[in-house]
């Protein structure tokens, strides 16, 4: 059976066995033996994950044709293969004790996958994902880089991130127009931020959505009452210059000012 890659699903099937094994070996599985592969497609990564005795592999696949192929070729996976959209899965109900994630993530939903990871951060100890290289760089970059952004801050608040290796276009069917990269996210020890997390997200999004402006201008536009306050030391900076800890400090200060006014 031949599975045709579907453009509307963002499918680019990996064809290089060496890279597939390398991705499978990048999962440490130290914190959770249950692993969920997102979008296994034709199983090039699945075959190596099934060989690992230290993990119990599950998979989520939205493409009906791929599901039929996986049932035919990987019967060992059949009892733990979910047909459906990972983004709609209730991970808390399905994996109450936690689950690590791995996969060749479709480019068109990679950011949504990582936001779902954040929502479930206390039950996802590790993520190994192959994604568009520019997104991988954005997630892994430290403060001070022009690639550092909203997703960088949110993920780095709760995960240690490693850019593992770059993958060229020619090892996929069909070849994408850009390079890919594999990254690993490992849950850190931060349970909760030392600030109002909803306000933290608003401060980060507000400043990065106007990243050409100084923090002074973007924050005062979002919170007009701050026009009446004293200057904060970070006001003259731009958002890409602030670390997670500094955004936490800025959020604490903003909350204090809002409470006073």
C-alpha positions as CSV (number, residue, x, y, z in Angstrom):
1,X,0.0,0.0,0.0
2,X,1.3,3.4,-1.0
3,X,0.4,6.4,1.2
4,X,0.3,9.7,-0.7
5,X,1.6,12.7,1.2
6,X,-1.2,15.2,1.6
7,X,-0.5,18.9,1.3
8,X,-3.4,20.0,3.4
9,X,-2.1,18.0,6.3
10,X,1.4,19.4,5.9
11,X,2.8,15.9,5.3
12,X,6.5,15.5,4.4
13,X,7.4,11.9,5.0
14,X,10.9,11.2,6.2
15,X,12.7,8.7,4.0
16,X,16.2,8.6,5.6
17,X,16.6,5.6,8.0
18,X,19.7,7.0,9.7
19,X,18.0,10.2,10.6
20,X,14.9,8.3,11.8
21,X,17.0,6.2,14.2
22,X,18.8,9.3,15.3
23,X,15.6,11.0,16.2
24,X,14.3,7.9,18.0
25,X,17.5,7.7,20.0
26,X,17.3,11.4,21.0
27,X,14.4,10.6,23.4
28,X,15.9,9.9,26.8
29,X,12.7,8.5,28.3
30,X,14.2,9.0,31.8
31,X,11.0,10.5,33.3
32,X,8.2,8.7,31.6
33,X,8.0,5.3,29.9
34,X,4.9,6.2,27.9
35,X,5.6,8.0,24.7
36,X,3.2,9.4,22.2
37,X,4.3,9.8,18.5
38,X,2.5,12.6,16.8
39,X,1.8,12.0,13.1
40,X,3.6,8.7,12.5
41,X,2.6,8.7,8.8
42,X,4.2,5.6,7.2
43,X,6.1,4.6,10.4
44,X,9.7,5.4,9.5
45,X,10.2,6.7,13.0
46,X,7.7,4.3,14.6
47,X,9.8,1.2,13.6
48,X,12.7,2.4,15.7
49,X,10.6,3.5,18.7
50,X,8.9,0.1,18.8
51,X,12.4,-1.5,19.1
52,X,13.1,0.4,22.4
53,X,12.3,-1.8,25.4
54,X,12.3,1.2,27.7
55,X,9.2,2.8,26.3
56,X,5.5,2.0,25.7
57,X,4.7,3.6,22.4
58,X,1.4,5.2,21.5
59,X,0.6,7.2,18.3
60,X,-1.9,9.7,17.1
61,X,-2.6,10.0,13.4
62,X,-5.3,12.1,11.7
63,X,-4.8,10.7,8.2
64,X,-7.1,7.7,7.6
65,X,-4.9,6.3,4.8
66,X,-1.9,6.4,7.1
67,X,-3.9,4.7,9.9
68,X,-4.7,1.8,7.6
69,X,-1.1,1.5,6.6
70,X,0.1,1.5,10.2
71,X,-2.4,-1.2,11.2
72,X,-1.2,-3.4,8.3
73,X,2.6,-2.8,8.8
74,X,2.9,-2.3,12.5
75,X,0.4,-4.6,14.3
76,X,2.3,-4.2,17.6
77,X,1.2,-0.5,17.6
78,X,-2.5,-1.3,16.8
79,X,-3.8,-1.4,20.4
80,X,-2.3,2.0,21.1
81,X,-2.9,3.8,17.9
82,X,-5.3,6.8,18.1
83,X,-7.0,7.9,14.9
84,X,-7.6,11.6,15.3
85,X,-6.2,15.1,15.8
86,X,-3.5,15.4,18.5
87,X,-4.6,18.9,19.1
88,X,-8.0,17.7,20.2
89,X,-6.8,14.9,22.5
90,X,-7.4,15.1,26.2
91,X,-4.0,14.2,27.5
92,X,-5.0,14.4,31.1
93,X,-7.6,11.7,30.6
94,X,-5.6,9.5,28.4
95,X,-2.3,9.8,30.2
96,X,-2.9,10.8,33.8
97,X,0.6,9.8,34.8
98,X,2.2,11.7,32.0
99,X,3.6,11.0,28.5
100,X,6.6,12.2,26.5
101,X,6.0,13.4,22.9
102,X,8.0,12.7,19.7
103,X,7.4,13.1,16.0
104,X,8.1,14.7,12.7
105,X,5.6,17.5,13.4
106,X,3.6,18.9,10.5
107,X,4.9,22.5,9.8
108,X,1.5,23.9,9.7
109,X,0.6,23.0,13.3
110,X,4.0,22.9,15.0
111,X,3.4,26.1,17.0
112,X,0.0,24.8,18.1
113,X,1.6,21.6,19.3
114,X,4.0,23.5,21.5
115,X,1.2,25.6,23.0
116,X,-0.6,22.4,23.8
117,X,2.6,21.2,25.4
118,X,2.6,24.3,27.6
119,X,-1.0,23.7,28.6
120,X,0.0,20.2,29.7
121,X,3.4,20.9,30.9
122,X,3.1,19.1,34.2
123,X,2.3,15.8,32.4
124,X,4.8,16.2,29.5
125,X,8.3,15.7,30.8
126,X,10.0,15.6,27.4
127,X,9.4,16.5,23.8
128,X,11.6,15.5,20.8
129,X,10.3,17.1,17.6
130,X,11.5,17.7,14.0
131,X,10.1,21.0,12.9
132,X,10.9,23.8,10.5
133,X,14.5,25.0,11.2
134,X,13.5,28.6,11.6
135,X,10.9,27.7,14.3
136,X,13.5,25.5,16.0
137,X,16.0,28.3,16.1
138,X,13.3,30.7,17.4
139,X,12.4,28.3,20.3
140,X,16.0,27.6,21.3
141,X,17.5,31.1,20.9
142,X,18.6,32.9,24.1
143,X,17.6,36.5,24.9
144,X,19.3,39.1,22.7
145,X,18.7,37.4,19.4
146,X,16.3,38.8,16.8
147,X,14.8,35.2,16.6
148,X,13.9,35.2,20.3
149,X,10.2,35.7,20.6
150,X,6.9,34.8,22.3
151,X,7.3,31.0,22.0
152,X,10.9,31.2,23.1
153,X,9.9,32.9,26.4
154,X,6.9,30.7,27.1
155,X,8.7,27.4,26.4
156,X,12.0,28.4,28.1
157,X,10.1,29.3,31.2
158,X,9.2,25.7,31.8
159,X,11.6,23.6,29.6
160,X,15.3,23.3,29.0
161,X,15.7,23.4,25.2
162,X,18.4,21.8,23.1
163,X,18.8,22.3,19.3
164,X,20.1,18.9,18.4
165,X,20.7,18.8,14.6
166,X,19.7,20.2,11.2
167,X,18.0,18.1,8.6
168,X,18.3,18.9,4.9
169,X,15.3,19.0,2.5
170,X,16.3,16.0,0.3
171,X,15.4,13.3,2.9
172,X,11.7,13.9,2.7
173,X,8.9,12.9,0.3
174,X,8.0,15.5,-0.9
175,X,11.0,17.7,-0.1
176,X,9.9,20.8,1.8
177,X,11.2,24.2,0.6
178,X,13.0,24.8,3.8
179,X,15.4,23.0,6.1
180,X,14.2,21.2,9.2
181,X,15.7,20.7,12.7
182,X,15.3,18.4,15.6
183,X,15.0,19.9,19.1
184,X,14.5,18.4,22.6
185,X,12.5,20.0,25.4
186,X,13.1,18.7,28.9
187,X,10.9,19.8,31.7
188,X,12.7,22.0,34.3
189,X,11.9,22.4,38.0
190,X,9.7,25.5,37.6
191,X,6.2,24.5,38.7
192,X,4.8,28.0,38.6
193,X,6.1,31.5,37.7
194,X,6.6,34.0,40.5
195,X,3.9,36.2,39.1
196,X,0.4,36.2,37.7
197,X,0.8,33.9,34.7
198,X,-2.1,35.3,32.7
199,X,-0.7,38.7,33.0
200,X,2.8,37.4,32.2
201,X,1.4,36.0,28.9
202,X,-0.2,39.3,28.1
203,X,2.9,41.3,28.9
204,X,5.1,39.0,26.7
205,X,2.6,39.0,23.8
206,X,2.0,42.7,24.0
207,X,5.7,43.6,23.9
208,X,6.6,41.1,21.1
209,X,3.7,42.0,19.0
210,X,5.2,45.5,18.8
211,X,8.8,44.4,19.0
212,X,10.2,47.4,17.1
213,X,8.9,49.6,19.9
214,X,10.5,50.0,23.3
215,X,8.8,48.2,26.2
216,X,7.7,51.6,27.5
217,X,5.7,52.4,24.4
218,X,4.1,49.0,23.9
219,X,3.1,48.5,27.6
220,X,1.7,52.0,28.0
221,X,-0.4,51.5,24.9
222,X,-1.8,48.2,26.3
223,X,-2.2,49.5,29.9
224,X,-2.9,53.3,29.6
225,X,-2.9,53.6,33.4
226,X,0.9,53.0,33.4
227,X,1.3,56.5,31.9
228,X,0.8,57.7,35.4
229,X,3.6,55.6,36.9
230,X,7.3,56.0,37.4
231,X,9.7,54.6,34.7
232,X,10.7,51.0,35.1
233,X,14.4,50.2,34.3
234,X,13.3,47.9,31.5
235,X,11.2,50.5,29.7
236,X,14.1,51.6,27.4
237,X,14.7,48.0,26.2
238,X,13.1,46.0,23.5
239,X,11.4,42.7,24.3
240,X,14.1,40.4,22.8
241,X,16.5,41.7,25.4
242,X,14.6,40.4,28.4
243,X,15.1,36.9,29.9
244,X,12.2,34.9,31.4
245,X,13.3,36.1,34.8
246,X,13.2,39.7,33.7
247,X,9.8,39.3,32.1
248,X,8.6,37.8,35.4
249,X,10.0,40.8,37.2
250,X,8.3,43.2,34.7
251,X,5.0,41.3,35.2
252,X,5.3,41.6,39.0
253,X,5.9,45.4,38.7
254,X,3.0,45.8,36.2
255,X,0.6,44.0,38.5
256,X,1.7,46.2,41.5
257,X,1.1,49.3,39.4
258,X,-2.3,48.2,38.2
259,X,-3.3,47.3,41.8
260,X,-2.4,50.8,43.0
261,X,-4.3,52.7,40.3
